[in-house]
């Protein structure tokens, strides 16, 4: 049988002791720059979160939310010095107060540890660049109590190495099999760890509990030794089956269990949440001899995540309220308060939007102008209250005849304008006639009401919204001059006649 020489055994033992010392030094934070990678990773995740929120704000076109979010992040996050959002043309959308001073990257420079650039895109199109300035990682990370961590590391290795090597050599000279007991040096090393540690034998009984875990469990080690770990009141977040405990699974399957979330309830108001890792311990023949388990207290982290989720939920709710208010304001800004139909501003916005299309002049599109006949007489005879009732009744009568997608807007006073898309001039005349008859057959408080209509089509050559509305108004003018309660379709001859009438009237006024 092959035997390992004592020299090799001693060498292997010393190597593992050295590694243990270095691991302990790393665990207690003596290794210089050991946390930089974690901090860089945290900065990357924070930058990605800010970029996501910025993209949401841009999609909603909510500059107020964007600016408030940037200010709050800089105010509440000590590691962030400034934030800025730059368009693709290099102009600044918004930046916090100190951003212009601390941001020193050129457009062609890559991101650094302290200056991070993230592209912001919507639907695959780049809209700008998010700029984040962090403080310097090396400002305090490589010092401990005012001295470089490397000095502390050397001192720690010298002291701990001398102590542990001395104890190890004394014990190993007497007995080369330390497996029967937990070496004091291992116990001391585990006690320096911030994470809780439990070493269990193959029956699940506690062989060792380090000081960190003893403190978190609010007990003493003597009360834990020899007890089964499952008797301490551990609860899995995903299962209540004791066979699913990580050390049970680890010993049964021979595979390590990582990041198992467990909690222990001390009282109704005090609950501690752990992330547990369990690794099987095997002998030289591969047989399981127990497990070593680490317990990382993540209670505070979960509480902060919960607070963050509540803040985000509150922000979303406020954003939803703002959007609802904006919708209400937009509704009020485009509606006539008396008739609840669209107002003149919305009418011309719709006309301008139609004319902005490339094929606007090649599609059927008609405009109707409506004017209530002798409306001044109704106001003078029955009062303005009755006049308002007449206007609303006329609007309601027209709404029953026009199509769902057509737009009716109050043009001014007793005059209305109706936009009819994808309809011929002949069909528009029929629709206007149906509206005229509906108004005539619907008296208001026994008052007979009639209306005159002017109709025109985009196919007649109008090139602007004003020109199209003017044609309909000329046709309406002709209906009024020819006895009212009529529907008149615009034509070139009608426009010339109206022009001649205006010229004759102007000539008569000069005589």
HELIX and SHEET records of a PDB file:
HELIX    1   1 UNK A    6  UNK A   27  1                                  22    
HELIX    2   2 UNK A   36  UNK A   59  1                                  24    
HELIX    3   3 UNK A   63  UNK A   76  1                                  14    
HELIX    4   4 UNK A   99  UNK A  102  1                                   4    
HELIX    5   5 UNK A  137  UNK A  139  5                                   3    
HELIX    6   6 UNK A  149  UNK A  174  1                                  26    
HELIX    7   7 UNK A  178  UNK A  180  5                                   3    
HELIX    8   8 UNK A  184  UNK A  191  1                                   8    
HELIX    9   9 UNK A  211  UNK A  216  1                                   6    
HELIX   10  10 UNK A  221  UNK A  223  5                                   3    
HELIX   11  11 UNK A  229  UNK A  232  5                                   4    
HELIX   12  12 UNK A  242  UNK A  244  5                                   3    
HELIX   13  13 UNK A  246  UNK A  253  1                                   8    
HELIX   14  14 UNK A  299  UNK A  333  1                                  35    
HELIX   15  15 UNK A  344  UNK A  355  1                                  12    
HELIX   16  16 UNK A  360  UNK A  362  5                                   3    
HELIX   17  17 UNK A  375  UNK A  382  1                                   8    
HELIX   18  18 UNK A  384  UNK A  399  1                                  16    
HELIX   19  19 UNK A  425  UNK A  440  1                                  16    
HELIX   20  20 UNK A  458  UNK A  460  5                                   3    
HELIX   21  21 UNK A  465  UNK A  481  1                                  17    
HELIX   22  22 UNK A  492  UNK A  510  1                                  19    
SHEET    1   A 4 UNK A  92  UNK A  95  0                                        
SHEET    2   A 4 UNK A  80  UNK A  87 -1                                        
SHEET    3   A 4 UNK A 125  UNK A 134 -1                                        
SHEET    4   A 4 UNK A 115  UNK A 122 -1                                        
SHEET    1   B 2 UNK A 143  UNK A 144  0                                        
SHEET    2   B 2 UNK A 147  UNK A 148 -1                                        
SHEET    1   C 6 UNK A 206  UNK A 209  0                                        
SHEET    2   C 6 UNK A 196  UNK A 201 -1                                        
SHEET    3   C 6 UNK A 288  UNK A 297 -1                                        
SHEET    4   C 6 UNK A 271  UNK A 282 -1                                        
SHEET    5   C 6 UNK A 257  UNK A 265 -1                                        
SHEET    6   C 6 UNK A 234  UNK A 236 -1                                        
SHEET    1   D 5 UNK A 407  UNK A 412  0                                        
SHEET    2   D 5 UNK A 415  UNK A 421 -1                                        
SHEET    3   D 5 UNK A 365  UNK A 372 -1                                        
SHEET    4   D 5 UNK A 451  UNK A 457 -1                                        
SHEET    5   D 5 UNK A 487  UNK A 489  1                                        
END                                                                             
